[in-house]
Amino acid sequence: MAEPAYLSLLRSGELKERVAEAYRRLERCDICPRRCGVNRRAGELGICRTGEQAVISSFGPHFGEEAPLVGIGGSGTVFFTHCNLRCQFCQNYEISQLGEGRPVRTDHLAGIFLRLQEMGCHNVNLVSPTHVVPQILAALEVAAERGLRLPLVYNTGGYDTLETLALLDGVVDIYMPDMKYADADIAERYSKVPNYPAVNQAAVKEMHRQVGDLVMDERGIAVRGLLVRHLVLPEGLAGTAEIARFLAESVSRDTYINVMDQYRPCYKADSLPPLNRRITPDEYRAAVKMVRDAGLHRLDDRTQRWVWLIR
């Protein structure tokens, strides 16, 4: 198995410097594009409602992720509580919006990473990590010193700053961002987030610059690269055609993408038509066609089966 990216930074001492820089930035927090400016180290809370300690809701092997992450041992997910988005249809709203979870110290979080390795997981999959990058880096330093050797998956809503991604350059092996919207007004309406498409597209380009297209080993397990998630929404609200065109023309035609069909009304979606219904087979078929027409050809295996079934 190839050595994960962060080990060279650990050996050089650069990882320790990144941890120190990240924690300094918590004192006037600009970790995410919200740039709340609060002193999280002093217990002040911004949009993400997370102070100095990360909060997690659960961890363990996950077999419902994309095929290249799951293999036979599962993807070692760590679900962080809270989020820098306010998606009105979030399927995990109890965690992201209602704050279910418990604070964890650095050594505890490091122990979780190591426990996932002991359980035979193929990676450490950091779910909703954007607002806790400093805490992740600190725990990673401890865990790597204790023998962590799994690749890191940065599983994000896609609202990330270039400055914070710079802290992760040479740390993250696999970036897995959402690309939720192509239209800023729609993003503001349904996720209460400003300027999402511009921020998201800049972040995805930087992620690809760092790790390139998705690479898998002889077992079909992802070891490095970019994997994009795109959730199809009713009536084309996600802007699938524009997102696919951006990826093909500005990132890479070899981008691995999961065109997700599992939208269902959750949280406040019942009062926000057309989000108060599932997508139809025709809407999903049209979205997949848009992706293919843009020139993208690496679709998640489950998506490939779905396309075959609805032809």
N, C-alpha and C positions, 0 to 999 in steps of 0.2 A: 504494500500500500504506500502511495506517495506521502511524503511528509507534509503535514498541514502548514499553511503559509506562516502562521504566527510564531513558529518555533525559531526561525532565524531572528525575528525581532526580539524574542525572549533572550536569546544568547547574546545579542549585541547590546542589550540594555535599552534599546529603543522602546520596547513595550512599556517598561517602567516610566519612561518619559511621557509616553502617550497617556498613561493613567493620570499622571500629575497634571498634565495640560487639561485633560477632560474634567477633572475635579475642580480646577480653577474656573473653568467655564460655568460650572454649576453655581458659582457665587453671584453671577449675573446671567442667568441661564439663557443661552442662545443655542442650546443643543439641537432644537428643531426649528423649522421655519417660523414658528409662532413668536420666537424671540421674546418671551415674556419678561425677561430681565429680573426675575425674582431670585433671592438667595436661597436656593434649595438646601444648601448645607446648614442654613440656620432654621430650617423647617418651613420656609415660605413655600407656598404652593401656587403654581401657574395653571395653565390650561390642562396639563396632564395630571394634575393633582397628586404628583409623586414628589416626595422630599428627597432626602439624601440617600435613603435606602430603597432599593428596588422592591417591588411587591410582586409575588407570583401567585397564580391560582392553582397550578398543577404542573406536573412533569411526568414523562414516561415515554415508552415506545409508542409511536403512532403509525398505523398501517393504512391510513386513509389519505396520505399525502401523495404527491406525484410519484410515479413508478421509479424514476431514477434516484429518489431519496429513500425509498422504503426497502427495496431488496428483500432479504429474508429476515433481517434483524429489526426492521422498523426504523423510522426516523425519530431521533431522541428529542422530542419537543419539550420546550420550557415555555409555558404560557405566562407572559408578563401581564399584570393587571394594569388597567388604564390605557389610554391611547391619546395621541395628539390629534386625532380626527373625531368627529361627532356624527358618524354615519347613522342616519335615522332608521336604517333597516338592518343594523348590525345583528348577525346571527349569534354572536357571543357577547351581547350587550350586558349580560350580568357581570362579565369580567371587565369589558372595555368601558362601559358607561356607569355601572352601579358599583364597581370597585370591589368585587368579591376576590379575596386573596389575603395573603399574609406577608408582612415585611420579612426580608431575609438579609442577613449580614453577608459580607464578602466571602468569608470562609464557608458559610452555608451554601451560597450559590456555587462556589467552586466545587464543593462536595457533590452537588446535584449534577454538575457536568461530568464528574468522575463516575458517579453512579450510573449515568446513562451509558458510559463506555463499558462498565462492568456488566451491564444488562445486554450487551451485544448490539447496541444501536450502531448504525452506519455513520451518524453525524450528530452534532448538537444543533438543533433547529430552534433558533431564537425567535419566538412568535411575538410580534408587536414590540420590537426592541428599541425603536427610535429614541424614545424619551429616557432610556436607561443605558445608553451607550457607555457612560463613565463607569457605572457599576458593573457592566458586563466586562469591560476591559480589565478592571481590578480583579474580578473573579477569575478571568481567563489567565492572568499572570500567575495567580496562586495555583490554579488547576494544572497549568502547563508545567510548573515546577514540580508538581506531584505526579506527573506522568500522563496528562491528557494528550492524546494523539489523534483525536477525531477532527475531521474538517468542520468548520463553522458555517451554518446556513443563516443568513440574515433575512428573515421572513417578515417583510415590512409592508405597511400600507402605502409606501411609496412617496411619503411626504417628508423628505429628508434634505438637509442642507449639504452643500458641497464641502463646507468646513468640517462637518461631522464625518462625512464620508472620507475625508482626508485622514482622520484619525483611524479609520478602519482599513486604509490601504495597506496591503500586506498582512492583514489580520483575518479578514473574511475570505473564505474559499469559494462560497456559493452565495450569490445574491439572488433573492427571490422576492422582487417587488411586485405589488399590485400596480396595474395601470387602470385606475377606476373610471376616469372621465377624460374626455377630450374638450369639454366645454366648461369654462370657469364659472359661469352663472349656475349651471346645473350642479357643479361641485359645491358651490356655496349654498345652494338650496337644500341639497340632500345630505351633505356631510359637514356643513357649517365651517368650511375651510376656504380661505382666500387663495386665489391664484394657483389652484392645484395643478392644472395641466402644465404650466411653464416650469414650476418647481419639480414636478414629477418627471418631466421629460429630461430636464437637465440632470437630475439624479440618476436616471436610468442610463443615460449616456456615460456618466462618470463610472457607474458600476461596471458597465461593459468595458470601459477603458482599463479598469483595474484587473478584471478577471477573464475577459473575452467570452466567446461562445461556450456553451455547456459542453464539458468533456466528461465522458464516462469510462470506467475501467472495463476490463474484460468480462466482468459480471453484470455490466449494465448499471453500475452504481455511479452516481455523479461524484466527481472529485473536485471539480472546479468549474466556474463559469456562471453565466446569467441564465435564469429561468424566470420568465415573466408570467404573471397570472392576470387574467382579464375576465371579470365576471360580467356576463351578458345580463343586461337589465331590460325590463319591459319597454316597448316602443323605442328602442334604440337609444335610451338615455345615456348609455356608457360611451357612445361615440366609437363603436368598434372599427369602422372603416378608417377613421382618422388615426386611431392608435396603431392599427396594423400598418398603415402607410408610413407613419413615423418610424416604426421599428424597421421596416424594410428599407427605407431610404436613408435614415439617419443613424441607425444602429448597425444592424446586420440582417441580411436575408436568412442567415442561419440561426437566428434567435429561436430558442426553444420556448414555446408558448403553450400555456394551458388555457384554452377557451372554456370557461367554466359555465356549466348549465344549471347549477344547483341553487339559483336564486329562489328564495321564498320569502313571503312577507313576515318580518320580525320587528320587534321593538315598536316603533311608532309608524311603521309602514302602512298599517290599515287605514290611517287617516291621510295618506299621501298618494292618491291615485296619480299615475298608473302603477305605483309601487305596491299597491294593495293586492296584486295578483302575481302568480308565477309567470315565467315566460312560456311561450308556446313552442311546440316543435318547429314550427315555421320560423319563428324568431331566432331560434338557435341555429337552424340550418342556414339561415341568411347570414348570421354572424360568422359561421365557419367559412362560408363562401367568400365573405369579405376578406377574411384573413388569408385564404389561399389566393384570391385574386390580387392581393397586394404583393405576393411573391414569397410569403412565409410558408415553409414546408415542414418544419419540425414541430408538430403538434403532439401534446401529451398522448400516450398510448390509449388512455380511456377515451379521449376525444376522437381518436382514429376509429375506435369501435363504434362510438356514437354515430359518427358520420356514416359508417357502413350500414348501421341499422335503419337510418332514416332516409336512405337514398330511395 
